[in-house]
């Protein structure tokens, strides 16, 4: 895969600065770090963003996420490894990442409403929107993820 642009972040510094400020705002919210990483990873899987999949699996592992939960994320509906709160967030992630097809169903919103405060619902929705923007930036310009020697072998 050949990158289309060498460093798109340098070409739009104000937009990247705004996105980084949005990302920083998520740290002050009440969403758990592990839940945020699962959401980012699941949206990145749907969008086929290797750069972001690499980043978020790496970050999740550093914060103690189990390998099995990372492996099973693509099949989270069939796995008992995720809490009701995580399931609601993952359903909402899929609904909003694929919003043109799903229309953000009431059933998925009901799950979110049952598990998250109104402020958390907004935080979660903004988080999902942000990772989708990052995915589009990386996929659109064909950003390559880092490759360590062990993974390449």
N, C-alpha and C positions, 0 to 999 in steps of 0.2 A: 504494500500500500504506500503510495506516495502522497505526502502532505500537499495540500493545495496552496496553503500559505505557511510561511516559516513560523511566524509568531503573531497570530491574530490579536492577542491581548495587547501588544504594543501599538497596534493600528487603531484601536478604539479605547484609549486609556480611561476616558470618563465613563464609558459604559461598563467597563470592567470594574472600575472603582465603585460604581453603583451596585453592581452584582456582589462585590465583596462586602459592601456594607449590608446588603440584604442577608448574605450568609452569616455575617457577624451577629445580626439580630436574632438568629435562631439559637445562638448560644445562651441568650438571656431568657429564653422561653422555658416552659416546663416540659417540653417533649424530651423523652429519654434519648441519650446519645445512641443507644443500640437501635431504637426505633427509627431514628433519623437515618442511620446508615442503611437499615433494611429498606426503607422507602427509596432512598437514593439508588441503591443497588437494584431494586426491582424495576424502577423506571428505566434505569440504564440498560437492563436486560431487554426490556420491551423495545427500547429504541436502538438496540444493537450498538451501544457505545462502549467499545472495548477500553478506551482511555478511562472512562468513568467507572466501568466495572473493575478495572485494575485498581483504581484509586480507592474505591469504597470497600472492596474486599480487603485490601491492605489495611485501611484504617479500622475496619471492623475487627479484624484479627488483633491489631495492636491494642484495642480496647476490650479484648477478652471474648469476642464472639466465637462460637464454636464452628469448627469446620463443617460439621453435619448441617447446622442451620444455614450456612452459606450454600452448601451443595443442594439443599432441599428447597431453597427459596423459590425457584422456578415452579415448584409443585406445592407451594404452601397450602393450598386448599385441601390437599390430600394428606398432609402431614400434621401430627399432633404436637409438633415442636414449637408452635407459635401461640402466644396468648390471644385472648379475645380482643384485646386492645391492638395488638400487632395485626391481627386478621382484619380488623376494621380499617386500620391505616393502609394495609396492603390492598384491600378491595378499593378503597378510595383512590389510591395511587394508580391502580389499573384503570379505574373509571375515568380519571382526569387525564391520564397520559393518552388514553384512547378516546377522548371526549367526542371526537367527530363521529365515532361509531357507537358510543354508549349513551351519550346525552346526560351523563352523570345521574344514574338511576336513583330514584327515591329510596330503594332498598339499600343501596350502598351508603347513602347519606344517613339513613336511620341507624346503621351500624356505627358510623362515626359519631353521630349525635349521642348515642348511648354510652360511648367510651371516652369522649373528649369534651371538655368545657368549650364554651363558645370561643374563647380566646385561643384555645388549643386547636379548634377547628380551623380558624383563620391561619394560625401558624403552620399547621399541617398542609393546608391548601397552598400557602405561599411557598413552602418547602418543595412541594410537588411541582409547582410552576417553575421554581428556580432550577431544579435538577433537569427539567425538560429543556430549559433555555441552554444550560451547560451542555447537555447531550447534543442539541442541535448545532451548537458552536463546534464541538469536537468532531461530530460525525460529518457535518457539512464541509469542514475544512480538512478532514481526514487526519486528525491528530493521532499520532502513534503513541501507544502506552510504552512506558519503560520496559525493557526486557532484561531480566537478570540472567546470569549464566546458568543457574540451576533450572529455571523455567524453560530455557531454550533447549536444554539437553534432552 
